[in-house]
Amino acid sequence: MFQLWLYGAAAVVVISVVGLLSINVVPFIQQRHHTEVLQLLVGLAIGTLTSDALLHLLPHVSFKTTFDSFRVYRFLDEYFRSAITHFSFEN
């Protein structure tokens, strides 16, 4: 059991250190690549937060409850389709 906690803590530390190193590298990037690197880091942050939210919310949706789960799936489908359409035509 202790080994499992040790591996989990090590994974969290490695992921945190990689994030901190990527932020500390930004001041040393040449000016012409600065915008692209910042856009990449912001994109990774948005993707990470979105996937984390989905992975935390999807189990709550998939459980059988007293209300009609088909309406929830239809709502999520319409919500994500509209969000994807909105963000794809934003630029």
C-alpha positions in Angstrom: 0.0 0.0 0.0 2.9 2.4 0.8 4.4 1.7 -2.6 1.2 2.8 -4.3 1.2 6.1 -2.4 4.8 6.6 -3.2 4.2 6.1 -7.0 1.3 8.5 -6.9 3.3 11.2 -5.1 6.2 10.7 -7.5 3.9 11.1 -10.5 2.4 14.3 -9.0 5.9 15.7 -8.3 7.1 14.9 -11.9 4.0 16.5 -13.5 4.4 19.6 -11.3 8.1 20.0 -12.1 7.5 19.7 -15.8 4.9 22.5 -15.6 7.2 24.7 -13.6 10.1 24.1 -15.9 8.1 25.0 -19.0 7.0 28.3 -17.4 10.6 29.1 -16.4 11.8 28.5 -20.0 9.5 31.2 -21.4 11.8 34.2 -20.6 14.7 32.6 -22.5 12.8 32.0 -25.7 13.7 34.2 -28.7 11.3 37.0 -29.3 10.1 35.7 -32.7 8.9 32.4 -31.1 7.5 33.9 -27.9 3.9 34.3 -29.2 3.8 30.7 -30.5 5.1 29.2 -27.4 2.7 31.2 -25.2 -0.2 30.1 -27.4 0.9 26.5 -27.1 1.1 26.7 -23.3 -2.3 28.4 -23.1 -3.7 25.7 -25.4 -2.3 23.0 -23.2 -3.7 24.6 -20.1 -7.2 24.9 -21.6 -7.1 21.3 -22.9 -5.9 20.0 -19.5 -8.5 21.8 -17.5 -11.3 20.8 -20.0 -10.4 17.2 -20.0 -10.0 17.2 -16.2 -13.5 18.6 -15.8 -14.9 16.1 -18.3 -13.2 13.2 -16.5 -14.7 14.3 -13.2 -18.2 15.0 -14.6 -18.8 12.0 -16.8 -19.0 9.4 -14.0 -21.8 11.6 -12.4 -23.7 11.5 -15.7 -23.3 7.8 -16.3 -24.8 6.6 -13.1 -28.4 5.5 -13.2 -30.6 7.9 -11.3 -34.3 8.6 -10.8 -34.4 11.2 -13.6 -34.4 10.6 -17.3 -30.7 10.1 -18.2 -31.5 10.4 -21.9 -32.3 14.1 -21.4 -28.9 14.6 -19.7 -27.0 12.9 -22.6 -29.0 15.0 -25.2 -28.2 18.2 -23.2 -24.5 17.4 -23.1 -24.4 16.5 -26.8 -26.1 19.8 -27.7 -23.9 21.8 -25.3 -20.6 20.3 -26.6 -21.7 20.7 -30.2 -22.5 24.4 -29.7 -19.3 25.0 -27.8 -17.2 23.3 -30.5 -19.0 25.3 -33.2 -18.6 28.5 -31.3 -14.8 28.1 -30.7 -14.1 26.8 -34.2 -15.6 29.8 -35.8 -14.2 32.2 -33.2 -11.0 32.9 -35.2 
